[in-house]
Amino acid sequence: MGKYFNSAKEEESPILLSWLGDYDAEEQLEMSQVVQVALTSDYRLVAAENCDLPALAHRIKGSAHALGINELANAAKACEGVSGLAAVQAKQRLLSEMEKVIQAVNRWMKSR
């Protein structure tokens, strides 16, 4: 889970962290806060029973792709055109990936 936001300069996962390298230390913290707030809000929306999963997933996919968080983007993409049991499973995967990123961002921010 820490692979997402340890440091812009660490080589643990350069693709997932590459967007942090575009910012100085202060901006990294600001961007991390934005990501944390947005994903936490989206997590609550996705977790709701009657959410508009395809629309939420599309938005999350776009943000995740922009940041290079491919596992999250892939989980969101899987939610865009499914129904029934497949939608339930895809939603659970998306929530799991979102939780991983939120927890990683929280840890990264606490380490600063």
C-alpha positions, -999 to 999 in steps of 0.1 A, spaced: 0 0 0 28 24 7 39 19 -29 16 48 -40 29 79 -22 62 72 -3 82 100 -20 86 115 -54 122 105 -54 120 70 -41 124 42 -67 100 18 -51 73 25 -77 84 53 -100 54 51 -123 29 55 -95 49 83 -80 59 101 -111 32 128 -108 47 139 -74 80 146 -91 63 175 -110 59 195 -78 81 209 -51 77 196 -15 49 221 -5 30 214 -37 34 176 -32 17 180 2 -11 201 -13 -17 177 -41 -17 148 -17 -44 165 4 -65 171 -27 -62 135 -37 -70 123 -1 -101 146 2 -114 137 -33 -109 100 -30 -124 99 5 -155 117 -8 -157 95 -39 -153 64 -17 -184 73 3 -203 79 -29 -193 46 -44 -200 27 -12 -236 41 -11 -262 15 -21 -278 35 -49 -248 52 -64 -244 60 -101 -215 36 -104 -207 41 -141 -205 79 -137 -185 78 -105 -162 51 -120 -156 72 -151 -146 102 -131 -123 82 -108 -107 65 -138 -99 98 -154 -83 111 -122 -64 79 -116 -50 79 -151 -40 115 -148 -20 106 -117 -6 73 -131 -24 52 -105 -31 24 -129 -45 -2 -106 -72 22 -94 -79 33 -130 -83 -3 -141 -106 -11 -112 -127 20 -121 -128 11 -158 -142 -24 -148 -172 -6 -132 -182 14 -163 -202 -12 -183 -212 -40 -159 -244 -50 -142 -257 -76 -117 -232 -97 -99 -203 -84 -121 -211 -49 -109 -211 -59 -73 -177 -76 -77 -163 -47 -97 -175 -22 -71 -158 -42 -43 -126 -42 -62 -129 -4 -68 -135 2 -32 -106 -19 -22 -82 0 -46 -96 33 -34 -90 23 2 -54 13 -6 -47 47 -21 -64 67 6 -45 48 33 -12 53 14 -18 90 10 -27 93 47 6 75 57 26 97 32 11 129 46 17 118 82 54 111 74 59 147 63 
